[in-house]
C-alpha cells in the first residue's frame, strides 16, 4: 500500500512539474512600433485591440488575437476621409486615445480628433465587424479628451476627463449620440499630473474607475478607484499604482501606463498598456508600444498588474491555446489594387498623388508641390518601424529634371525631423542625396553621383544608428550617410509618435515632371 501511494505521489509530481515547465512565456511588447493607448475587448474566444495613429491615415488600426500574445492587423477604424478628418493636423495631433467596447453584437470605438481642419472634438463610431466598415462619427460636441464607454445597467455610460484634473460621467443614447444624463464630475484625479485615459468597469458590485497620470513620460502610471455607483463617491486603491515602472529605472521598459483591463473565460485578469524601450540613455524612437501583463486581485478587491505593479519583459502566457498568425511577407511587390494594411499616408492623401494601377506592379508616387515639412499630405506612403534591428529597401525608377525634384526613402520622426535618402539633381547631374532635416533645418547633406536606370535604396538600423545605402544595377552597395536614432527620439523632438519608414516624392513648391515608380519594398527585421 505504501509503495502504491509513493508511486502515485511521484506520478503526480512528474505531471505537475511537466505542466509547469511546459508553460510557455511571452515577450513584451506584444505589438511593436508606434501603437500607443491600447484598448481591448473580448468577444467569446476572440480578442480585439485598437491603438492611436495621430496624423496618419487611415486611422486607428484594429488587431485580432486568439491568445492575447500574437496579434494580426485586420483593418482600420477610420478608413475614409469622411470619418478620419486629419487634414491639416499638426504632428501628434489627429486621432488619439481610442477606447474599444463590444455590446449586443456591435463594436464601439470612442476617440478624440484634435488639431485638424475638420476636427470637432470627441466622437464614437460603430461596426458589426471589427475589420470594418465602420460608421461615420457620432460627434459628442466637446473637447474632453480620451473618452471611454461602459455598458452596464442597460445604459451606455460615457466617461471622460474634465480637463481640470477630474473625471466626468454621463449616459448616452447609442443610436443618436445624445446625452440622456448629462456629463457631471464624479471623481478627482489621484495626485499625479495630467489625469487622463479613464476606463470604467462594473466588477463584483463595484464601479472601478481606472486612469493614467504622471504624463506620458518616465513618471507615467496607472491608478484606480472605486464606488458603489458610477456617480461616486470614489475611494482610491491603497495599492496604487496598478502598474508603473517609474521606480525601477534599470528596467528596459519605461513610461508604463494608459491601461485597459480584461477578464478571460477562465476568470483570470489581464491588462494591456503602453510603454517605451529607451536606448542609449533615455531616448526612445520607435514610439510607445503595446504591452501585456497579468493582473491579481487583493482579498478586498483591488487589482495589481505585473509583478507588484512592475511590467516586465517576460511573463507566463495566458491559459489559452497558442495561435500564431502567418507573418507578412518581407517583400511587397505592389501587385494588388489596394495598399496592404501596414501602409499609411500622412494626413488625408490626395488621390491624384499615388496609384497602384497606372503602372501595374508598381507603386507610383507623383510628387506634388507639398513637401514633408508642411502640415499637409505629401506624396508619402510609409509604415511603422517595428524593430530596432531591421533593413528596409526599395527599387525605384525616377528621372528628376530639376534640383527641386526628389523621390526616395524617408525615415520620419515628424514634419520637421526626418532623414531623407533621395534621388535628385545637383548641378545638372542625377545623384542620390542623403539629407538630415532636424528641428526644421537642413543640418547636413551628402550625395553620390549615379547613372541612369533603376536604383535600390536601403536603410539599415540598429538600436542606436541608421545607415543609408545605394546600389546601382549589379554594382556593390555604397554607404551614403549615417544618422543617430536619438535625433528623432521623443526625448529630443517631443510629440507622441514613433519612427516611420516610407517612400516619398515631391517637387518642393511645384509638381515633379516625372513620377517615381517603386517596383518593390522590402522590410526585414533582425538584419542589418
N, C-alpha and C positions, 0 to 999 in steps of 0.2 A: 504493500500500500504506500509506504514511504517513498519507494523508488518511483511508483507511478506519479505521485504528487510532484516529486522533484523533476521528473521528465516533463510534466505539464508546465511547471514554472519556467523551465528552460525554454520550452517552445513559445510560451507567452513572451518571454524576454526577447527571444530572437525576432518574433513578429513585431514587437514594439520598436526594437532597435532598427529593424529593416524599414519600418514605416517612417521613423524619424529621419533616418539617413536618406530615404528616398524622396523626402520632401524637397522640392526644388526651391531655389531662391531666385529673385529677380533683381535687376539693377535699375536704380534711378539715374536719370529721369526716364519716365516711361514714354514720353513724347518729347523729342529733342528739337532744338531750334526754337524760333520765336513762336511760342504757344503759351502765352500768359493767361491769367484769370480763368482757370479751367472751371467748368461747371458740368455736373454729371447727373444722369438719371438711369434707372434700371427699368427695363420692360421685360418681365419674365426672365429669360436666360440671356438677354442681350443688354449691353451697356452702350450708352451714347454719351459723347463728351463734346463740348464746344469751347473754343478759345477766342481771344481777341485778335483783331487784324489791323486796327487803326486806319491809316490812309490807303491800305492795299485793297484791291478789287480782284475777284469777288471777295466778300467779307464773311467772317465767322465760319471757319471750317468745322464740319461735323465729322467726328471719328467714331468708329464702331469697334467693339471688342466683345469677345466671349469669355475672357478670363481676367480682365482688368489689367493685364500686363502688356499684351500685344494689341496694337491699335492700327486701324486702317482708315484713311480718309475716304469718306463716301460721298461727300458733296459740300456745298456751302449754303449757309442760311440766307445770305444776301447775295444773290447772283445776277441781279438786274439793276440797271441804273435807277429804276423807279423805287426799289426797296433798299438800295445801297448808295444814298446820296453823299458821296465823299468828294465830289468835285470841288476843288479849291481848298480842301482840308490841309491845314498845316501838318508837318511831320509830327507824329504821335497824337494827332487829332483823329477825327473819324469815328470808327466804331470800336468801343471798348467795354470791358466788364460785362459780358453776357451772362445770363442765367438760363439754364435748360431744365424744363419740367415736362412731365407727361401726365395726362389726366383724361380718363374716359375716351381713349382712342385718339387723342390729339396731343401733338407735341407743341410746346410753347417755348419761345426764346424771348426774353426781355433784354434790352441793351440801351446804351447811351450813344447817340450820334452827336458829335460835337466838333465845331470848328470848320465845317464845310459850307459851301454856298447854299445847300438845301437843307442843312441840319435844323431840326426842330426840337431837340431835347431827347427825351426818353420815349421808348416805344416797345411794343411786342409784336411778334409775328407768329403764325401758326402753320402747322403742316400735319398731314396724316402719315406721311412717310418722311423720316428724318433726312433721307437723301434728297428730298425736295420733290416738287417745287414748294416753296414757302410763300405765304401770303404777302400782300402789301402791308406796310407798317400800320399799326394802330397807335397813333401818336397820343401820348398821355398829356402832353402840353406843359411840362415843367422841365427844369434843368437840375433836378435832384438826381445826381449821377449814381451809377451802379445799382439800379433797381433789381429786385428779385421777386419771386412769386412763391406762394404756398397754397396748395389746395387742401382745405380742411373744413369740416362743418358745413358742407355743401356750399362753400364760398371760395372765391379766388381772392386771396389776400395779396396786396401789393406792398412791398417793403422797400424803403429807400432811405439813404441818409438825408438829413435836412440841410446839409451844407453848413451847419453851425455846430457840429460836434455831437449831434444826436441822431436818432432814427425814428422814422415815421411808418405808420401802418394805416391802410385803408382797405376797402373791398371794392372790387371792380366787377361789372358785368362783362364776362369774357367775350360775349357776342358783339358788344358795342364799344368796349374800351372806356365806358363812362363809369365814374365812381358811384357806387351805391352808398358807401360810408366814406366820407372824405378823409384824406390823409390827416393824421394827427400824431404829435410826438408821443412815443410810448416808452422811449428809453434814451439814456445818455451813453456816450462812449465811456470806455473804462480807463481813461487817463492817458493813453498813448496819442500821438499826433495822428491827424488825418483818419478819423474813424470812417470806414468805407466798406464796400463789398459785403453788405449784410445778406444772410440767408436765415429763414425761419423754418423750424421743423416742429411738428407735433409728435412727441415721443413719450409714451407711458404717462399720459395725462398732463405733461408739461409742454410749454411752448418755449423752445430754445432759440435764442437769437445769437447767431454766431457772426463775427465780423472781423475784418482786418484792421490793424492800426500800426502806427510807427512809421508810416510812409512806405514806399516801395523799395527802400534801400536796406542797409545792413541791420536796422533795428525793426524790420518788418516782423509781424507776429499775428497770430490768430487767437482771439479771445471769445468767450461765450458767457451768456447769462440766460436766466430762465424765469418764467412766470406761469401762473396757473391759467392765465388768459392771454390772448395775443395782444391785449391792450395794456398789459403791465399791471402792477409794478414788477420790474425785473430785478433779480438778485444775481450778482456776479459769482462765477465759479471760484471756490477757494483754491483751485488747482490751475488757474490760468498761468501762462498761456496754454491753449490747446496744443499748438505747435509753434516753435520758434527755434532757430539756430543761432540767435544773436549772442548767446553766452558761450558758444563753442567755436571761437574764431579759427581753430585748427581744422574744423570740418570743411571738406572741399565743397560742400553745398551751403549756400548762404541765402539771406533775404527770403526765408520761407514765410508764406502767408497766403492770403486770399484763397481760403479753402472751402470745400463743399463736402458734406457728409453723405454717406451711402450705406444702406444695410443690404446684405446679401440674403439669399434664400435660406442659408444655414444659420441665420441670425447674427453672424459676425458683422462688424462695422469697419468701414474704411473711410479714408478721406483722400481727395486729390487737392493739390495746392500748387502754387508757383514757387519757383526758386531759381537761383543762378549758380553758375560754376565759374568763379573768378580764376583767372590765370595770370601769372607774372606779377603777383601782388593783387590788389583789389581792382582788377579790371575784367569785366565780362563783356564779350562782344557777340555771343550767339543769341543774346536776348534772354528773357525769362522763359523757363521751360516748365513742363508739367511733371509733377512728382506724385507718388502714391505711398501711403503709409497706413498701417493697421491702427485701429482705434480700440482702446479698452475703456471700460466704464467703472467708476468707483462704486462702492456699495450704496452710496446715497445718490447715484445717478448723474455723475459728472464725467464727460469724456476727456481722454488724453490720447494724443496721437503719437506715433513713432515709439521711441524708447524714452520715456519720461519727457515727452514733448519734443525730442530731437528727431529730425528726419535724417535717416542715414542713406548711404549709397545702396545698401543691400538689406532685404527683408525676406522672410519666408513667403512663398507665393500664397495667394488666396486658395481656399479649398474648392477649386474649380478645375475642370478638365482643361489642360493646356490647349490653346488654339492659336497656332502661328499662321499668319497670313502670308500669301505669296509676296515676295519682295517686288517692288517696282524695278523694271529693267534699268540697267545703267545708262543705256542709250535711248534717247527719244529721237526717232527718225522723222518726226513731224509728218507721219503718213496717215493721219486722221484728219477729219474736217473740223474738229474742235480741239482746243488745248486740253491736255491732261490735267487732272486735279491739282497737282503740286504747283502749277504755274499761277502767278499773279501779275496783274498790272499795277501801275501806280495811279491811284485815283480812278475815276471813270474813264476808260480808254476811248479814243476816237476810232470809230470803226475803219475809217479810211487809212489809218496808220499801220495796219497789220493785216496779214492774210495767210491762210494755210492752203488756199485753193488757186491763187493766181499762178503759182508755180508749184504744182503738186509735189509733195515730198520735201518741201522746204517751208520754213517759217520766213515770210517776207516782212521786213520792217521798212516802212517808207518814212525815213526821218523827216519830221516836221520842223517847224521853227522852234518848237519847245525843247528846252534843254533840261538836264537833270536837276539843275539848281532852282527851278521855278516851282511854285505851288500850282502845278498843272499836271497834265498827263503826257509825258514824252512817249515816244515810241520805245517802250521798255517792256520786256517780258522776263520776270525773274522768279526765283524760288528761294525758300529759306536755306541758309547754310545750317545743316543739322548735325555736323560732326566737326570736331577740331581738326582732325586729320582727313583731308579729302583732296580730290582732284576734280576740277570742272574744266571742260574743254568744249570747243565748238569749231566747226568748219564753216568759214564764211566766204562769200563771194561779194565783193564790194569795190566799186571803182569811184573814188572821190574825184571831183573836178575842181575843188577849191579848198582853201585852207580851213574854211568854216565847217566843211562837211566831214562827218565822222561816224563810225559804226564799229561795234565790237563787244567786248565783255566788260562788265562793271561789277565791282564789289561795293555794295551800297550800305552805308550806315544810316544816312538820312539825306535830305536835299542838299545840304552844304558840307557833307563829309562823305567822300567816296573815292575809290581807287579805280582808274579807268585804263583799260588796255584796248586801244582803238586804232583802226586804220584811218588815215587822214592824209593830207597833203602838206608838205613842208618845202618851201622854195621850189615848188613845181614838181617835186618828187613824191611818189607814193611811199609812205612809211607806216610802220607800227609805232605808236606812241604810248608810253606809259606815263600817266599823269596822276599826281597826288593832289586831290582837291580837298582841303581841310579848312574848317572854320571859314567857309565861303571865299577861299582864296586858293589859287594855284601855288603850291609850295615847292613843287619840283616836277621836272619833265625830262624823260629820257626817250630817245627814239632810235629806230633802226630802219634803214632803207630796205625795201622789199621789192621783189619783181612783180610782174603782172601774174594773175592767176589766183586760185583759191588759197586761203591761208588758214592754218589751225592756230587758234589762240587758246592758251591754257593758263589756269590758275591752280597752284598747289598751296596747301595750307598745313601748318602745324598750329599748336595752341598759341604760339607767340608771333608767327610770321607768315605773311603771304609772299609767294614768288610768282612772277608773271613771265610767261614764256611765249615764243612764237616759233612756228615751224612752217617752212616753205617747201611744198612738194615732198620730195624724199630726202631733203636735207635734214641734218640733225637739229634738234630743238635748241634755241638760243634763249638765254635769260635776258629779259629787257629791264626788269626792275624788281625791287622788294619793298615791302611795307610792314610796319608793326601792327599787329592786330589791336593793340591797346588804343591806337589812334582813332578807331571807330567804336571803342567801348562806350558803354553808357556813362561810366565814370568821367570820361573825357568830353563826350558830345552831349550828354544828358538825354532826355527822352525816354520812351518806353519800348522801343523796338529793338530788333537784333539784325545781324548781317543777312543781307540778301545777295545772291549772285544771279546776274541776268544778262540778257542780250539787249542791245541798245543801238539806236541810230538817231542822229539829229543834225540839222543844218545850222543850229545856234543863231536863230533870228530869221532865217529863210529856209524853205524846204530843200532837202537834198535833191540833186539832179537825178541820181540813180538810187534804186532800192538796195538794201542789204539783204542778201538771201543766206539763211543759215541752214545748212544741209542736215546737221545733227547737233545734238547737245548731249555730252556725257557728264554724269555726276556719279563719282565713285568714292565711297567712304573708306577710311582706314589706309589710304595710299597716299604717297607723296614722293 
